[in-house]
């Protein structure tokens, strides 16, 4: 699932849930380049995520690299509380958000998971957490333990932080994408005055729509019945189109290489 291009659609809601935690949001606000280099930041995050799952021996090194990177990420949040990115509770929450988002989004973008698949996904997510250096004692070890932990964070921690408001804003321009082939970058440069505003509205739509409703409610994000119907129609198109795409279009590069190696 992580290698499928549909996973890209789940990144905005997961990221928004992460930065809705005041400590995580403050760390991103103070130390991230997401405002000045959003496309580069997104590309690096995506490559890192792919390496956790498909990197083989390189996965552990990527986990160590991330911990080294976050050693200096510290400061004071909006409530005047000290934070450090590697505080176990904060680091674990960033990782934990992927599970409820993947699980919820699957009902729109693919076939809903069976109970056995949900348990397998959670077990795999725990294993990825270990690669990132998250200790077993800092993450619930079963689904039954996960949901009370998750709801406790929703009820007691999450809020519409400054970074959350920026990520769902539709009045903040996003720089023209600077990644990809030259012809594509040129095309985007020419069309971005028209395409850019539509992109930020679509990003907001997916961010809120693919976020689990209880998290949406905890952060204070509105979602209407009309938006829900639009999301379901969008999901129908995704479910029809993506499975019939050729492998080079359906899977991201690191995942494609891993699939070829597995077949070999």
RAPE-V29954 format. One record per helix or strand of 3 or more residues. SS is the DSSP state (a for helix, b for strand). FROM is the first residue (numbers start at 1). TO is the last residue. If there is no record, write none. Layout:
# RAPE-V29954
ss:from:to
SS:FROM:TO
SS:FROM:TO
This chain:
# RAPE-V29954
ss:from:to
a:5:19
a:22:31
a:38:54
a:57:70
b:74:76
b:82:84
a:88:109
a:115:131
a:136:138
a:143:156
a:162:167
a:182:209
a:213:219
a:225:244
a:247:250
a:253:263
